[in-house]
């Protein structure tokens, strides 16, 4: 039983964060695309996310000012870049 009334939005917010990580790959080694993450979430959680592309755009554009999600995405990108630079230096 879900405690929130807007399950689709909450799940998509989580998936947007997971997509930003860029760490989820198929067994063939291909980075999973957003629609694939949605399909996995739908199957695992037993829900149907309708119009997920529109909902994703609305979530990402709902505020003109910087959101926490924007900050999280930038932080992940910065950490990933620094980590890659450190790995290159150690080679």
C-alpha positions as a Markdown table, in Angstrom:
| # | Residue | x | y | z |
|---|---|---|---|---|
| 1 | Unk | 0.0 | 0.0 | 0.0 |
| 2 | Unk | 1.4 | 3.4 | -1.0 |
| 3 | Unk | 1.3 | 6.2 | 1.5 |
| 4 | Unk | 1.6 | 8.9 | -1.1 |
| 5 | Unk | -1.2 | 9.9 | -3.5 |
| 6 | Unk | 1.2 | 10.8 | -6.4 |
| 7 | Unk | 3.2 | 7.5 | -6.8 |
| 8 | Unk | 4.1 | 8.2 | -10.4 |
| 9 | Unk | 5.7 | 11.5 | -9.7 |
| 10 | Unk | 7.7 | 10.1 | -6.7 |
| 11 | Unk | 8.9 | 7.1 | -8.7 |
| 12 | Unk | 9.9 | 9.3 | -11.6 |
| 13 | Unk | 11.8 | 11.6 | -9.4 |
| 14 | Unk | 13.7 | 8.6 | -8.1 |
| 15 | Unk | 14.3 | 7.4 | -11.6 |
| 16 | Unk | 15.6 | 10.8 | -12.8 |
| 17 | Unk | 18.1 | 10.6 | -10.0 |
| 18 | Unk | 19.1 | 7.1 | -11.0 |
| 19 | Unk | 19.5 | 8.2 | -14.6 |
| 20 | Unk | 21.7 | 11.0 | -13.5 |
| 21 | Unk | 24.0 | 8.6 | -11.8 |
| 22 | Unk | 24.7 | 6.9 | -15.1 |
| 23 | Unk | 25.6 | 3.6 | -13.4 |
| 24 | Unk | 22.9 | 1.2 | -14.5 |
| 25 | Unk | 23.8 | -1.1 | -17.4 |
| 26 | Unk | 22.2 | -3.9 | -19.2 |
| 27 | Unk | 23.8 | -7.4 | -19.1 |
| 28 | Unk | 25.3 | -6.6 | -22.5 |
| 29 | Unk | 27.1 | -3.6 | -21.0 |
| 30 | Unk | 24.9 | -0.9 | -22.5 |
| 31 | Unk | 23.9 | 2.1 | -20.3 |
| 32 | Unk | 20.2 | 1.8 | -19.6 |
| 33 | Unk | 18.1 | 4.6 | -21.1 |
| 34 | Unk | 15.3 | 6.3 | -19.1 |
| 35 | Unk | 12.5 | 4.3 | -20.8 |
| 36 | Unk | 14.3 | 1.1 | -19.7 |
| 37 | Unk | 14.5 | 2.3 | -16.1 |
| 38 | Unk | 10.8 | 3.1 | -16.2 |
| 39 | Unk | 10.0 | -0.4 | -17.5 |
| 40 | Unk | 12.1 | -2.0 | -14.7 |
| 41 | Unk | 10.4 | 0.2 | -12.1 |
| 42 | Unk | 6.9 | -0.6 | -13.4 |
| 43 | Unk | 7.7 | -4.3 | -13.3 |
| 44 | Unk | 9.3 | -4.3 | -9.9 |
| 45 | Unk | 6.8 | -2.0 | -8.2 |
| 46 | Unk | 3.7 | -3.4 | -10.0 |
| 47 | Unk | 2.6 | 0.0 | -11.3 |
| 48 | Unk | 2.0 | 1.6 | -14.6 |
| 49 | Unk | 3.5 | 5.0 | -15.3 |
| 50 | Unk | 1.4 | 6.8 | -17.9 |
| 51 | Unk | 2.9 | 9.6 | -20.1 |
| 52 | Unk | 6.3 | 9.3 | -18.3 |
| 53 | Unk | 8.0 | 11.5 | -20.8 |
| 54 | Unk | 5.6 | 14.4 | -20.2 |
| 55 | Unk | 5.7 | 13.9 | -16.5 |
| 56 | Unk | 9.6 | 13.8 | -16.5 |
| 57 | Unk | 9.6 | 17.1 | -18.4 |
| 58 | Unk | 7.1 | 18.6 | -16.0 |
| 59 | Unk | 9.2 | 17.5 | -13.0 |
| 60 | Unk | 12.4 | 18.8 | -14.5 |
| 61 | Unk | 10.8 | 22.1 | -15.5 |
| 62 | Unk | 8.4 | 22.8 | -12.7 |
| 63 | Unk | 10.6 | 25.4 | -11.0 |
| 64 | Unk | 12.4 | 28.3 | -12.6 |
| 65 | Unk | 15.0 | 28.4 | -9.8 |
| 66 | Unk | 17.4 | 25.6 | -9.2 |
| 67 | Unk | 15.9 | 22.6 | -7.6 |
| 68 | Unk | 17.5 | 20.1 | -5.2 |
| 69 | Unk | 17.4 | 17.6 | -8.1 |
| 70 | Unk | 19.4 | 20.1 | -10.2 |
| 71 | Unk | 22.0 | 20.4 | -7.4 |
| 72 | Unk | 22.1 | 16.7 | -7.0 |
| 73 | Unk | 22.7 | 16.2 | -10.8 |
| 74 | Unk | 25.5 | 18.8 | -10.8 |
| 75 | Unk | 27.1 | 17.2 | -7.7 |
| 76 | Unk | 27.0 | 13.8 | -9.3 |
| 77 | Unk | 28.5 | 15.1 | -12.5 |
| 78 | Unk | 31.3 | 17.0 | -10.6 |
| 79 | Unk | 32.2 | 13.9 | -8.5 |
| 80 | Unk | 32.2 | 11.7 | -11.5 |
| 81 | Unk | 34.5 | 14.1 | -13.4 |
| 82 | Unk | 36.9 | 14.4 | -10.4 |
| 83 | Unk | 36.8 | 10.6 | -10.0 |
| 84 | Unk | 37.6 | 10.0 | -13.7 |
| 85 | Unk | 40.5 | 12.5 | -13.5 |
| 86 | Unk | 41.9 | 10.8 | -10.4 |
| 87 | Unk | 41.7 | 7.4 | -12.2 |
| 88 | Unk | 43.5 | 8.9 | -15.2 |
| 89 | Unk | 46.3 | 10.3 | -13.0 |
| 90 | Unk | 46.9 | 6.9 | -11.4 |
| 91 | Unk | 47.4 | 5.1 | -14.7 |
